[in-house]
Amino acid sequence: MVRSRRVAGGLAVVCTMLLVNLGVATADEPIAGSVISRAPLEASVLPAGAAVSERVVYRTLRTADHPGISSGSIFLPEGTPPPDGWPVISYAHGTVGIADPCAPSATGFDVVEREPIERWLAAGYAVVATDYSGMGTEGTLAYLDGHAAGANAVDIVRAAHEVYGDVLDDRWMVAGLSQGGHAAYFAGHEASSRAPELDFRGTVVVAGPTHMEGLFPLGGPLFPELGISGLVGYALYVLAGIDDQRSEENVRQYLSPLGVSWMEKAATVCAADLGRAVAAEHIQLGALFAQSLWTPHMHDLLRSMLQVPVDGYDRPLRIVQSTSDTTVPIPLTWAQIADLRVRGTQFEYQQIDGVSHSRSLMASMDQTMEFTDRVMR
């Protein structure tokens, strides 16, 4: 364990701040990414082509400004590792819910995410996949708390190196779909500084929601129907995460009795079941609220959680979006691309047609594999 030395005056303060910012332990706190426990994964959740599969619990961020723990999966390819070890893909999963039983390390990955994981494994990449802090571990997932989710995706790579460092290369990249695309933006933005001992190579974002910080604060009794599938569920997950992890915000004061009951339900139900229930009862977003979220304080909070960085990326960035996506409509991604260009940020963009939100990752996988092989060389 790395510990700061006792030095005089201001130098000690500066050193401590640098260590904390890098995710390295000081004398009073553990190292981000250090493993707490590990166990074999159930056979039913294993992707094809994984010679080794483990569930790990590791130290990371709980919210953007509070430490915590997360669980996740480690998959190693079949065969003999290359001389420098297997390079690593940190995969950030899409929305499956926020309750413990929804965690991919417990239930496995849906086919739309399992197939890309199997593709990476077959190509000789190890894959690690965070559950995100609060899903499978204590508390409720702070849904779309980007800085925390990004740290979760970085720190599981450090955890994997603690366990399997003798067969893993320092080279790694991050990729994510939907909620995981949002997390991947943050992970890619912070990776080099958070885990400087590793060799970060790039980021892939598929259908990652952006500019939600301008949408969610509009929540209130008069919120219009926007035709974004799943928006009620996403709002409920964001609210439930704030309710659990930031109780001082008293988010319940903004909700109607119907909103409180559905928020509590959302904290216990996985995404597919929640979506069916919301559709069956024709729940509209405006009905969840007793008063508007449009207050300076709530706007600042949601911006701090949701706003995706548009500059400061020091490694290649790839963005994928379907024109047919009704879950993350393409205008949100167009707005992100415009902001990136204004800031002079370099990125690659693939626009695909006729593909649903959930199928976007696999539909673009050939090009993502080309990107992966290129940046990981």
BELPE-V223025 format. One line per field, one symbol per residue. phi: phi as a letter, one per 40 degrees, with the letter a starting at -180 (. if undefined). A space follows every 10 residues. Layout:
phi=???
This chain:
phi=.cbcccbcfc cccccccccc ccgccccbbc ccgcccaaac ccdcbcccgc cbabcbbaca ccbdbbcaba babbbbccgc ccdcgccbbc bbcccbhbcd cccdccbgcc dcbcccdccc cccgbcbbac cgcgbgbdgb dccgcdcccc cdcccccccc cccbdcbbcc caabaabgdc cdccdccccb dcccbccbbc bibbbbfccb gcccccccdi dbcccbgccg cccccccccc ccdccbcccf ccccbcdccc cccccccbbc cccccccccc bfcbddccbc acccbdcccc cccccbcccb agcbbdbbbb accccbcbdc dccdcccccc cdcgccabbb bbbgbcdccc cccbcdcccc cdccccc
